[in-house]
Amino acid sequence: MIRRVQGLTQESVRFDTDLNIGRIESGRHSILLTTLADLCDYYHISQEDFFREIVTRK
């Protein structure tokens, strides 16, 4: 998980971004692509790198 690898807490991300990252991480809240883009910017990763880690069924 990107947040944990960067040593960030859910509280610090929520404070910095005003997003309830706990709900997003647990799947209780869906996000828009613009929100994903904002999170990628916050974590200093490209959207390409974010999606590269996603495993899909073949």
Distance bins in CASP14 RR format, pairs under 12 A and 6 or more apart:
PFRMAT RR
TARGET T0000
AUTHOR 0000-0000-0000
RMODE 2
METHOD distances of the structure
MODEL  1
1 7 0 0 0 0 1 0 0 0 0 0 0
1 8 0 0 0 0 1 0 0 0 0 0 0
1 9 0 0 0 0 0 1 0 0 0 0 0
1 10 0 0 0 0 0 1 0 0 0 0 0
1 13 0 0 0 0 0 1 0 0 0 0 0
1 21 0 0 0 0 0 1 0 0 0 0 0
1 22 0 0 0 0 0 1 0 0 0 0 0
1 24 0 0 0 0 0 1 0 0 0 0 0
1 25 1 0 0 1 0 0 0 0 0 0 0
1 26 0 0 0 0 0 1 0 0 0 0 0
1 39 0 0 0 0 0 1 0 0 0 0 0
1 43 0 0 0 0 0 1 0 0 0 0 0
1 50 0 0 0 0 0 1 0 0 0 0 0
1 53 0 0 0 0 1 0 0 0 0 0 0
2 8 0 0 0 0 1 0 0 0 0 0 0
2 13 0 0 0 0 1 0 0 0 0 0 0
2 21 0 0 0 0 0 1 0 0 0 0 0
2 24 0 0 0 0 0 1 0 0 0 0 0
2 25 0 0 0 0 0 1 0 0 0 0 0
2 36 0 0 0 0 0 1 0 0 0 0 0
2 39 0 0 0 0 1 0 0 0 0 0 0
2 40 0 0 0 0 1 0 0 0 0 0 0
2 42 0 0 0 0 1 0 0 0 0 0 0
2 43 1 0 1 0 0 0 0 0 0 0 0
2 44 0 0 0 0 1 0 0 0 0 0 0
2 45 1 0 0 1 0 0 0 0 0 0 0
2 46 0 0 0 0 0 1 0 0 0 0 0
2 49 0 0 0 0 1 0 0 0 0 0 0
2 50 1 0 0 1 0 0 0 0 0 0 0
2 52 0 0 0 0 0 1 0 0 0 0 0
2 53 0 0 0 0 1 0 0 0 0 0 0
3 9 1 0 0 1 0 0 0 0 0 0 0
3 10 1 0 0 1 0 0 0 0 0 0 0
3 11 0 0 0 0 0 1 0 0 0 0 0
3 12 0 0 0 0 1 0 0 0 0 0 0
3 13 1 0 0 1 0 0 0 0 0 0 0
3 14 0 0 0 0 0 1 0 0 0 0 0
3 16 0 0 0 0 0 1 0 0 0 0 0
3 17 0 0 0 0 0 1 0 0 0 0 0
3 19 0 0 0 0 0 1 0 0 0 0 0
3 21 1 0 0 1 0 0 0 0 0 0 0
3 22 0 0 0 0 1 0 0 0 0 0 0
3 24 0 0 0 0 0 1 0 0 0 0 0
3 25 1 0 0 1 0 0 0 0 0 0 0
3 39 0 0 0 0 1 0 0 0 0 0 0
3 40 0 0 0 0 0 1 0 0 0 0 0
3 42 0 0 0 0 1 0 0 0 0 0 0
3 43 1 0 0 1 0 0 0 0 0 0 0
3 44 0 0 0 0 0 1 0 0 0 0 0
3 45 0 0 0 0 0 1 0 0 0 0 0
4 10 0 0 0 0 1 0 0 0 0 0 0
4 12 0 0 0 0 0 1 0 0 0 0 0
4 13 0 0 0 0 0 1 0 0 0 0 0
4 21 0 0 0 0 0 1 0 0 0 0 0
4 25 0 0 0 0 1 0 0 0 0 0 0
4 43 0 0 0 0 0 1 0 0 0 0 0
5 43 0 0 0 0 1 0 0 0 0 0 0
5 44 0 0 0 0 0 1 0 0 0 0 0
5 45 0 0 0 0 0 1 0 0 0 0 0
5 53 0 0 0 0 0 1 0 0 0 0 0
6 12 0 0 0 0 1 0 0 0 0 0 0
6 13 0 0 0 0 1 0 0 0 0 0 0
6 16 0 0 0 0 0 1 0 0 0 0 0
6 39 0 0 0 0 0 1 0 0 0 0 0
6 42 0 0 0 0 1 0 0 0 0 0 0
6 43 1 0 0 1 0 0 0 0 0 0 0
6 44 0 0 0 0 1 0 0 0 0 0 0
6 45 0 0 0 0 1 0 0 0 0 0 0
7 13 0 0 0 0 0 1 0 0 0 0 0
7 43 0 0 0 0 0 1 0 0 0 0 0
8 14 0 0 0 0 0 1 0 0 0 0 0
8 15 0 0 0 0 0 1 0 0 0 0 0
8 16 0 0 0 0 1 0 0 0 0 0 0
8 17 0 0 0 0 0 1 0 0 0 0 0
8 21 0 0 0 0 1 0 0 0 0 0 0
8 22 0 0 0 0 0 1 0 0 0 0 0
8 25 0 0 0 0 0 1 0 0 0 0 0
8 39 0 0 0 0 0 1 0 0 0 0 0
8 42 0 0 0 0 1 0 0 0 0 0 0
8 43 0 0 0 0 1 0 0 0 0 0 0
8 44 0 0 0 0 0 1 0 0 0 0 0
9 15 0 0 0 0 1 0 0 0 0 0 0
9 16 0 0 0 0 0 1 0 0 0 0 0
9 21 0 0 0 0 1 0 0 0 0 0 0
9 22 0 0 0 0 0 1 0 0 0 0 0
9 25 0 0 0 0 0 1 0 0 0 0 0
10 16 0 0 0 0 0 1 0 0 0 0 0
10 17 0 0 0 0 0 1 0 0 0 0 0
10 19 0 0 0 0 1 0 0 0 0 0 0
10 20 0 0 0 0 1 0 0 0 0 0 0
10 21 1 0 1 0 0 0 0 0 0 0 0
10 22 1 0 1 0 0 0 0 0 0 0 0
10 23 0 0 0 0 1 0 0 0 0 0 0
10 24 0 0 0 0 1 0 0 0 0 0 0
10 25 1 0 0 1 0 0 0 0 0 0 0
10 26 0 0 0 0 0 1 0 0 0 0 0
11 17 0 0 0 0 0 1 0 0 0 0 0
11 19 0 0 0 0 0 1 0 0 0 0 0
11 20 0 0 0 0 0 1 0 0 0 0 0
11 21 0 0 0 0 1 0 0 0 0 0 0
11 22 0 0 0 0 1 0 0 0 0 0 0
12 19 0 0 0 0 0 1 0 0 0 0 0
12 21 0 0 0 0 1 0 0 0 0 0 0
12 22 0 0 0 0 0 1 0 0 0 0 0
12 42 0 0 0 0 0 1 0 0 0 0 0
12 43 0 0 0 0 0 1 0 0 0 0 0
13 19 1 0 0 1 0 0 0 0 0 0 0
13 20 0 0 0 0 1 0 0 0 0 0 0
13 21 1 0 1 0 0 0 0 0 0 0 0
13 22 0 0 0 0 1 0 0 0 0 0 0
13 23 0 0 0 0 0 1 0 0 0 0 0
13 24 0 0 0 0 1 0 0 0 0 0 0
13 25 0 0 0 0 1 0 0 0 0 0 0
13 38 0 0 0 0 0 1 0 0 0 0 0
13 39 0 0 0 0 1 0 0 0 0 0 0
13 42 1 0 0 1 0 0 0 0 0 0 0
13 43 0 0 0 0 1 0 0 0 0 0 0
14 20 1 0 1 0 0 0 0 0 0 0 0
14 21 1 0 1 0 0 0 0 0 0 0 0
14 22 1 0 0 1 0 0 0 0 0 0 0
14 23 0 0 0 0 1 0 0 0 0 0 0
14 24 0 0 0 0 0 1 0 0 0 0 0
14 25 0 0 0 0 0 1 0 0 0 0 0
14 39 0 0 0 0 0 1 0 0 0 0 0
14 42 0 0 0 0 0 1 0 0 0 0 0
15 21 0 0 0 0 0 1 0 0 0 0 0
15 42 0 0 0 0 0 1 0 0 0 0 0
16 38 0 0 0 0 0 1 0 0 0 0 0
16 39 0 0 0 0 0 1 0 0 0 0 0
16 41 0 0 0 0 0 1 0 0 0 0 0
16 42 1 0 0 1 0 0 0 0 0 0 0
16 43 0 0 0 0 0 1 0 0 0 0 0
17 24 0 0 0 0 0 1 0 0 0 0 0
17 31 0 0 0 0 0 1 0 0 0 0 0
17 35 0 0 0 0 1 0 0 0 0 0 0
17 36 0 0 0 0 0 1 0 0 0 0 0
17 37 0 0 0 0 0 1 0 0 0 0 0
17 38 1 0 0 1 0 0 0 0 0 0 0
17 39 1 0 0 1 0 0 0 0 0 0 0
17 40 0 0 0 0 0 1 0 0 0 0 0
17 41 0 0 0 0 1 0 0 0 0 0 0
17 42 1 0 1 0 0 0 0 0 0 0 0
17 43 0 0 0 0 0 1 0 0 0 0 0
18 35 0 0 0 0 0 1 0 0 0 0 0
18 38 0 0 0 0 1 0 0 0 0 0 0
18 39 0 0 0 0 0 1 0 0 0 0 0
18 42 0 0 0 0 0 1 0 0 0 0 0
19 25 0 0 0 0 0 1 0 0 0 0 0
19 29 0 0 0 0 1 0 0 0 0 0 0
19 31 1 0 0 1 0 0 0 0 0 0 0
19 32 0 0 0 0 0 1 0 0 0 0 0
19 34 0 0 0 0 0 1 0 0 0 0 0
19 35 1 0 0 1 0 0 0 0 0 0 0
19 36 0 0 0 0 0 1 0 0 0 0 0
19 38 1 0 0 1 0 0 0 0 0 0 0
19 39 1 0 0 1 0 0 0 0 0 0 0
19 42 0 0 0 0 1 0 0 0 0 0 0
19 43 0 0 0 0 0 1 0 0 0 0 0
20 26 0 0 0 0 1 0 0 0 0 0 0
20 27 0 0 0 0 0 1 0 0 0 0 0
20 28 0 0 0 0 1 0 0 0 0 0 0
20 29 1 0 0 1 0 0 0 0 0 0 0
20 31 0 0 0 0 0 1 0 0 0 0 0
20 35 0 0 0 0 0 1 0 0 0 0 0
20 39 0 0 0 0 0 1 0 0 0 0 0
21 27 0 0 0 0 0 1 0 0 0 0 0
21 28 0 0 0 0 0 1 0 0 0 0 0
21 29 0 0 0 0 1 0 0 0 0 0 0
21 31 0 0 0 0 1 0 0 0 0 0 0
21 35 0 0 0 0 0 1 0 0 0 0 0
21 36 0 0 0 0 0 1 0 0 0 0 0
21 38 0 0 0 0 0 1 0 0 0 0 0
21 39 1 0 0 1 0 0 0 0 0 0 0
21 42 0 0 0 0 1 0 0 0 0 0 0
21 43 0 0 0 0 0 1 0 0 0 0 0
22 28 1 0 0 1 0 0 0 0 0 0 0
22 29 0 0 0 0 1 0 0 0 0 0 0
22 31 0 0 0 0 0 1 0 0 0 0 0
22 39 0 0 0 0 0 1 0 0 0 0 0
23 29 1 1 0 0 0 0 0 0 0 0 0
23 30 0 0 0 0 1 0 0 0 0 0 0
23 31 0 0 0 0 1 0 0 0 0 0 0
23 35 0 0 0 0 0 1 0 0 0 0 0
24 30 0 0 0 0 1 0 0 0 0 0 0
24 31 1 0 1 0 0 0 0 0 0 0 0
24 32 0 0 0 0 0 1 0 0 0 0 0
24 35 0 0 0 0 1 0 0 0 0 0 0
24 36 0 0 0 0 1 0 0 0 0 0 0
24 38 0 0 0 0 0 1 0 0 0 0 0
24 39 0 0 0 0 1 0 0 0 0 0 0
25 31 0 0 0 0 0 1 0 0 0 0 0
25 39 0 0 0 0 0 1 0 0 0 0 0
29 35 0 0 0 0 1 0 0 0 0 0 0
30 36 0 0 0 0 0 1 0 0 0 0 0
31 37 0 0 0 0 1 0 0 0 0 0 0
31 38 0 0 0 0 1 0 0 0 0 0 0
31 39 1 0 0 1 0 0 0 0 0 0 0
31 40 0 0 0 0 0 1 0 0 0 0 0
32 38 0 0 0 0 1 0 0 0 0 0 0
32 39 0 0 0 0 0 1 0 0 0 0 0
33 39 0 0 0 0 0 1 0 0 0 0 0
33 40 0 0 0 0 0 1 0 0 0 0 0
33 47 0 0 0 0 1 0 0 0 0 0 0
33 50 0 0 0 0 0 1 0 0 0 0 0
33 51 0 0 0 0 0 1 0 0 0 0 0
34 40 0 0 0 0 0 1 0 0 0 0 0
34 41 0 0 0 0 0 1 0 0 0 0 0
34 47 0 0 0 0 0 1 0 0 0 0 0
35 41 0 0 0 0 0 1 0 0 0 0 0
35 42 0 0 0 0 0 1 0 0 0 0 0
35 47 0 0 0 0 0 1 0 0 0 0 0
36 42 0 0 0 0 0 1 0 0 0 0 0
36 43 0 0 0 0 0 1 0 0 0 0 0
36 45 0 0 0 0 0 1 0 0 0 0 0
36 46 0 0 0 0 0 1 0 0 0 0 0
36 47 1 0 0 1 0 0 0 0 0 0 0
36 50 1 0 0 1 0 0 0 0 0 0 0
36 51 0 0 0 0 1 0 0 0 0 0 0
36 54 0 0 0 0 0 1 0 0 0 0 0
37 43 0 0 0 0 0 1 0 0 0 0 0
37 45 0 0 0 0 0 1 0 0 0 0 0
37 46 0 0 0 0 0 1 0 0 0 0 0
37 47 1 0 0 1 0 0 0 0 0 0 0
37 48 0 0 0 0 0 1 0 0 0 0 0
37 50 0 0 0 0 1 0 0 0 0 0 0
37 51 0 0 0 0 0 1 0 0 0 0 0
38 47 0 0 0 0 0 1 0 0 0 0 0
38 50 0 0 0 0 0 1 0 0 0 0 0
39 45 0 0 0 0 1 0 0 0 0 0 0
39 46 0 0 0 0 0 1 0 0 0 0 0
39 47 0 0 0 0 1 0 0 0 0 0 0
39 50 0 0 0 0 1 0 0 0 0 0 0
40 46 1 0 0 1 0 0 0 0 0 0 0
40 47 1 0 1 0 0 0 0 0 0 0 0
40 48 0 0 0 0 1 0 0 0 0 0 0
40 49 0 0 0 0 1 0 0 0 0 0 0
40 50 1 0 1 0 0 0 0 0 0 0 0
40 51 0 0 0 0 1 0 0 0 0 0 0
40 52 0 0 0 0 0 1 0 0 0 0 0
40 53 0 0 0 0 0 1 0 0 0 0 0
41 47 0 0 0 0 1 0 0 0 0 0 0
41 50 0 0 0 0 0 1 0 0 0 0 0
42 50 0 0 0 0 0 1 0 0 0 0 0
43 49 0 0 0 0 1 0 0 0 0 0 0
43 50 0 0 0 0 1 0 0 0 0 0 0
44 50 0 0 0 0 0 1 0 0 0 0 0
45 51 0 0 0 0 0 1 0 0 0 0 0
45 52 0 0 0 0 1 0 0 0 0 0 0
45 53 0 0 0 0 1 0 0 0 0 0 0
46 52 0 0 0 0 1 0 0 0 0 0 0
46 53 0 0 0 0 0 1 0 0 0 0 0
47 53 0 0 0 0 0 1 0 0 0 0 0
47 54 0 0 0 0 0 1 0 0 0 0 0
48 54 0 0 0 0 0 1 0 0 0 0 0
END
